[in-house]
């Protein structure tokens, strides 16, 4: 724990930015459950699939624009502006509902805005990490970023499951709006410059191209494998609510518990990944974790036992988190700093652009009651790319 504490309290503001991101992600962890429950109350599984698409697909459009901004403007300014704008958008749902006039389409509009701007914090915070910590602390900082997501989603969905029943799904979104404002306030206190690196030296080297990233076989291979893994997680995004409502019982609280189990596994996996020797990860080790995670998706077939399904969720999280931590540190070391904004945005856009495929695939299968087919597909698209990483990518290239 000493390594984590030293990174959090070091001068420069990493700890404050991490805290603000964690609080904001806590609100986000509550938001999808709240939106999903609003949509389920209105129209059932088909509309839930549409919400999953709205929540994730727009990132393909917004991602490239965000990448250009991250390499051209101060990251603090962008994070603050994004947080304030999204706070207003999310708050529009409970505010219109309070006056009895919430349009049916508004939850989908909010989900689209979330998707369009998703890459601002998702790529902006990682792009800032190399400017806030030393190279030897990258794994620890990246583990903390993963923990920020995981810890917040342990608490967020579980709390949302309780609050949806207590105050209603629409009012839960007020919490997310407040969390965005917390991130904006803490980002404003960071004094370490987060502007793009100055271009100096040889002009030919001053303008690195994304082609160099596209030519890096390790970066390309891990990104492709993660894209396929995220299809399985996109399917799980629809399978979870369906199981909670139709097979596991308990409603929103059960869905919150499943999501919390996934995030709890991510907490454990990220914590272990961040305390290893710097630079030890390889495509083979990343592939091993991914290959092992594939069969864990089959645990959804354990319904109606919530314990079995929850154990599978936990295993998926525990095995997927180290993949993320190690691959992100690897990319930070291999990609030129002047390209971090565009490269991280492009790579994460590609990876986050595939979950909608899973949502679209899962919804019709579940509408026909074909849970077994959905489980087998999830296990295959998640695990088989890991075997490919282990066997086809030369670990010496890393």
C-alpha positions in Angstrom: 0.0 0.0 0.0 3.0 2.3 0.4 3.4 2.6 -3.3 -0.2 3.6 -3.8 0.0 6.2 -1.0 3.2 7.8 -2.4 1.6 8.2 -5.8 -1.6 9.7 -4.4 0.1 12.3 -2.2 3.0 13.3 -4.6 3.1 16.9 -5.7 1.5 17.8 -9.0 -2.2 16.9 -8.3 -2.5 13.2 -9.5 -4.3 12.4 -6.2 -6.8 15.2 -6.5 -7.6 14.4 -10.2 -7.9 10.7 -9.3 -10.3 11.5 -6.4 -12.4 13.7 -8.7 -12.5 11.0 -11.3 -13.5 8.4 -8.7 -16.4 10.5 -7.5 -17.6 11.1 -11.0 -17.4 7.4 -11.9 -19.4 6.7 -8.7 -22.2 8.8 -10.2 -21.8 7.1 -13.6 -22.1 3.7 -11.9 -25.5 4.8 -10.6 -26.6 6.4 -13.9 -26.8 3.4 -16.2 -28.8 1.5 -13.7 -31.2 4.4 -13.2 -31.6 5.0 -17.0 -32.0 1.2 -17.5 -34.8 1.0 -14.9 -36.5 4.1 -16.4 -36.4 2.4 -19.9 -37.5 -1.0 -18.5 -40.5 0.6 -16.9 -41.5 2.1 -20.2 -40.8 -0.5 -22.9 -39.0 -3.7 -21.9 -36.0 -5.6 -23.4 -36.0 -4.1 -26.9 -35.7 -0.6 -25.6 -33.0 -1.7 -23.1 -31.0 -2.9 -26.1 -31.5 0.5 -27.7 -30.3 2.2 -24.5 -27.2 0.1 -24.5 -26.5 1.2 -28.1 -27.1 4.9 -27.3 -24.9 4.6 -24.2 -21.9 3.2 -26.1 -22.1 3.7 -29.9 -21.7 7.5 -30.1 -18.2 7.2 -28.8 -17.2 6.2 -32.3 -18.2 9.7 -33.5 -17.1 11.7 -30.4 -13.8 9.9 -29.8 -11.7 11.3 -32.8 -12.7 14.9 -32.0 -11.8 14.5 -28.3 -8.4 13.1 -29.3 -7.5 16.1 -31.3 -8.6 18.4 -28.5 -6.5 16.5 -25.9 -3.3 17.0 -28.0 -4.0 20.7 -28.5 -5.5 22.2 -25.3 -4.9 21.9 -21.6 -6.5 18.7 -20.3 -7.7 20.4 -17.2 -9.7 22.9 -19.2 -11.3 20.2 -21.2 -12.2 18.0 -18.2 -13.8 21.0 -16.4 -15.9 22.1 -19.4 -17.0 18.5 -20.0 -18.0 17.9 -16.4 -20.1 21.1 -16.1 -21.9 20.4 -19.4 -22.7 16.8 -18.6 -23.9 17.8 -15.1 -26.5 20.0 -16.8 -27.5 17.2 -19.3 -27.9 14.5 -16.6 -29.9 16.9 -14.3 -32.4 17.5 -17.1 -34.0 14.1 -16.5 -35.0 14.6 -12.9 -35.8 18.3 -13.4 -38.2 17.7 -16.2 -39.7 14.7 -14.3 -40.3 16.9 -11.3 -42.5 19.1 -13.4 -44.3 16.2 -14.9 -43.0 16.7 -18.4 -40.1 14.4 -19.1 -40.1 13.4 -22.8 -39.9 9.7 -23.4 -36.8 10.1 -25.6 -34.9 12.2 -23.0 -33.1 9.2 -21.3 -31.9 8.1 -24.7 -30.7 11.7 -25.5 -28.8 11.8 -22.2 -27.2 8.4 -23.1 -26.1 9.7 -26.5 -24.5 12.8 -24.9 -22.7 10.5 -22.5 -21.4 8.3 -25.3 -20.3 11.3 -27.4 -18.3 12.8 -24.6 -17.2 9.5 -22.9 -13.7 9.8 -24.2 -13.0 13.1 -22.5 -12.4 11.6 -19.0 -11.8 8.1 -20.4 -8.8 9.2 -22.5 -8.1 12.6 -20.8 -7.2 11.2 -17.4 -4.8 8.4 -18.8 -3.2 11.0 -21.2 -2.5 13.1 -18.1 -0.9 10.3 -16.1 2.5 10.4 -17.7 2.6 14.1 -17.0 1.8 13.6 -13.4 3.8 10.6 -12.3 7.3 9.1 -13.1 7.8 6.2 -15.5 8.5 3.8 -12.6 5.1 4.6 -11.1 3.0 4.0 -14.3 1.7 0.6 -13.3 0.7 1.9 -9.9 -1.0 5.0 -11.3 -2.8 2.9 -14.0 -3.9 0.4 -11.3 -5.3 3.3 -9.4 -7.2 4.5 -12.5 -8.6 1.0 -12.8 -9.4 1.0 -9.1 -11.2 4.4 -9.5 -13.5 2.8 -12.0 -13.9 -0.5 -10.1 -14.4 0.9 -6.5 -16.9 3.5 -7.7 -18.9 0.9 -9.6 -18.9 -1.4 -6.5 -20.6 1.3 -4.5 -22.5 3.0 -7.3 -24.8 0.2 -8.6 -25.4 -1.2 -5.1 -26.4 2.2 -3.9 -28.5 2.9 -7.0 -30.4 -0.3 -6.5 -31.4 0.9 -3.1 -32.1 4.5 -4.1 -34.2 3.6 -7.1 -36.7 2.0 -4.8 -36.5 4.8 -2.3 -36.5 8.0 -4.3 -37.1 6.8 -7.9 -34.8 6.3 -10.9 -35.0 9.8 -12.2 -33.9 11.4 -8.9 -30.9 9.1 -8.7 -29.5 11.0 -11.7 -29.2 14.1 -9.5 -26.4 12.4 -7.7 -24.5 11.9 -10.9 -24.9 15.5 -11.8 -23.4 16.5 -8.5 -20.5 14.1 -9.0 -19.6 15.8 -12.3 -19.3 19.1 -10.4 -17.0 17.5 -7.9 -14.6 16.4 -10.7 -14.7 19.9 -12.2 -13.9 21.5 -8.9 -11.0 19.2 -8.1 -9.6 19.4 -11.6 -9.5 23.2 -11.2 -7.1 22.7 -8.2 -4.4 20.8 -10.2 -1.4 23.1 -10.7 0.8 20.7 -12.7 0.7 21.8 -16.4 -1.4 19.4 -18.5 -0.9 21.2 -21.8 0.4 19.4 -24.9 4.2 18.8 -24.8 6.2 21.5 -26.6 7.6 20.6 -30.0 11.3 20.9 -30.0 14.3 19.5 -31.9 14.2 17.9 -35.3 11.1 19.0 -37.2 10.7 15.5 -38.6 10.5 14.2 -35.1 8.3 17.0 -33.8 5.2 15.7 -35.7 4.9 12.0 -34.9 2.1 10.3 -36.9 -0.5 7.9 -35.8 0.8 5.6 -38.5 3.6 4.7 -36.1 1.0 3.5 -33.6 -0.8 1.5 -36.4 2.5 -0.1 -37.2 3.2 -1.3 -33.6 2.2 -5.0 -33.7 1.9 -5.2 -29.9 -0.4 -2.2 -29.6 -2.5 -3.4 -32.5 -2.8 -7.0 -31.3 -3.8 -6.1 -27.7 -6.3 -3.5 -29.0 -7.9 -6.0 -31.4 -8.2 -8.6 -28.6 -9.7 -6.1 -26.2 -12.3 -5.1 -28.9 -13.5 -8.6 -29.1 -13.5 -9.0 -25.3 -15.7 -5.9 -25.1 -18.3 -7.4 -27.4 -18.8 -10.0 -24.6 -19.1 -7.3 -22.0 -21.6 -5.5 -24.2 -23.7 -8.6 -24.2 -23.4 -8.8 -20.4 -24.7 -5.3 -20.3 -28.1 -6.6 -21.5 -27.9 -10.1 -20.0 -27.5 -8.7 -16.4 -30.8 -6.7 -16.3 -32.6 -9.5 -18.1 -31.5 -12.1 -15.5 -32.3 -9.7 -12.6 -35.8 -9.2 -13.8 -36.8 -12.6 -15.2 -34.7 -15.3 -13.5 -32.9 -14.1 -10.4 -35.6 -12.1 -8.7 -34.9 -9.0 -6.5 -35.2 -6.5 -9.4 -32.9 -3.5 -9.3 -31.1 -4.5 -6.1 -30.1 -7.8 -7.7 -28.8 -6.0 -10.8 -26.8 -3.7 -8.6 -25.3 -6.7 -6.7 -24.2 -8.3 -10.0 -22.6 -5.2 -11.3 -20.9 -4.7 -7.9 -19.6 -8.2 -8.0 -18.0 -7.5 -11.4 -16.5 -4.3 -10.0 -15.3 -6.0 -6.9 -13.4 -8.5 -9.0 -11.8 -5.6 -10.9 -10.7 -4.0 -7.6 -8.9 -7.2 -6.6 -7.4 -7.7 -10.1 -6.2 -4.1 -10.5 -4.7 -4.0 -6.9 -2.6 -7.1 -7.7 -1.5 -5.9 -11.1 -0.4 -2.5 -9.8 2.0 -3.9 -7.2 4.2 -6.0 -9.5 7.6 -5.1 -11.0 7.4 -2.2 -13.4 7.4 -3.3 -17.1 7.0 -7.0 -16.4 3.8 -7.4 -18.4 3.9 -9.0 -21.9 1.3 -9.8 -24.6 1.5 -13.4 -23.5 0.6 -12.6 -19.9 -2.2 -10.3 -21.0 -3.5 -13.1 -23.3 -3.4 -15.6 -20.4 -5.7 -13.4 -18.3 -8.0 -12.9 -21.2 -8.2 -16.6 -22.2 -9.0 -17.4 -18.5 -11.7 -14.8 -18.4 -13.7 -16.3 -21.3 -15.1 -19.4 -19.5 -16.2 -17.2 -16.6 -19.0 -15.7 -18.8 -20.6 -19.2 -18.7 -21.5 -18.6 -15.1 -24.7 -16.8 -16.3 -26.0 -20.3 -17.0 -26.0 -20.9 -13.2 -29.3 -18.9 -12.9 -31.5 -19.0 -10.9 -28.6 -19.1 -8.5 -27.6 -15.5 -7.9 -24.5 -16.8 -6.1 -23.2 -18.7 -9.1 -23.9 -15.9 -11.5 -22.3 -13.4 -9.1 -19.2 -15.5 -8.8 -18.9 -15.5 -12.6 -19.2 -11.7 -12.7 -16.5 -11.5 -10.0 -14.1 -13.8 -12.0 -14.6 -11.7 -15.2 -13.7 -8.6 -13.3 -10.7 -10.1 -11.5 -9.2 -11.4 -14.8 -10.0 -8.4 -17.0 -8.5 -5.7 -14.7 -4.9 -6.8 -15.0 -5.2 -6.9 -18.8 -6.2 -3.2 -18.7 -3.5 -2.1 -16.3 -0.6 -3.8 -18.0 -1.7 -2.9 -21.6 -2.2 0.7 -20.7 1.3 1.0 -19.1 2.7 -0.7 -22.2 1.0 1.8 -24.5 2.2 4.8 -22.5 5.8 3.6 -22.9 5.5 2.7 -26.6 3.5 5.7 -27.9 5.2 9.2 -28.2 3.9 11.7 -25.7 2.8 14.1 -28.4 0.4 11.5 -29.6 -1.0 10.4 -26.2 -4.3 12.3 -26.6 -5.1 11.1 -30.1 -3.7 7.6 -29.6 -5.4 6.8 -26.3 -8.6 8.3 -27.7 -8.4 6.3 -30.9 -7.5 3.1 -29.2 -10.2 3.5 -26.5 -12.7 4.6 -29.1 -12.1 1.3 -31.0 -12.3 -0.7 -27.8 -15.4 1.1 -26.5 -17.0 1.0 -30.0 -17.6 -2.7 -29.9 -19.9 -3.2 -26.8 -22.9 -2.0 -28.9 -22.4 -5.0 -31.1 -22.8 -7.2 -28.1 -25.9 -5.3 -26.9 -27.5 -5.7 -30.4 -26.6 -9.4 -30.5 -27.8 -10.2 -27.0 -31.2 -8.5 -27.0 -32.9 -10.7 -29.7 -31.4 -13.9 -28.2 -32.8 -13.1 -24.8 -36.1 -12.1 -26.3 -36.3 -15.7 -27.6 -35.1 -17.1 -24.2 -31.8 -18.3 -25.7 -29.6 -17.7 -22.7 -27.3 -20.7 -23.5 -26.5 -19.3 -26.9 -25.7 -15.9 -25.5 -23.4 -17.4 -22.8 -21.5 -19.5 -25.3 -21.0 -16.6 -27.7 -19.8 -14.4 -24.8 -17.3 -17.0 -23.7 -15.9 -17.5 -27.2 -15.5 -13.9 -28.2 -13.9 -13.1 -24.8 -11.5 -16.0 -24.4 -10.3 -17.0 -27.9 -8.5 -13.7 -28.7 -6.5 -14.3 -25.5 -5.2 -17.6 -26.9 -4.2 -15.7 -30.0 -2.2 -13.2 -28.0 -0.5 -16.0 -26.2 0.5 -17.9 -29.4 0.7 -15.4 -32.2 2.3 -12.3 -30.7 6.0 -12.4 -30.0 6.6 -11.4 -26.4 10.1 -10.1 -27.3 8.4 -7.3 -29.3 7.2 -5.8 -26.1 
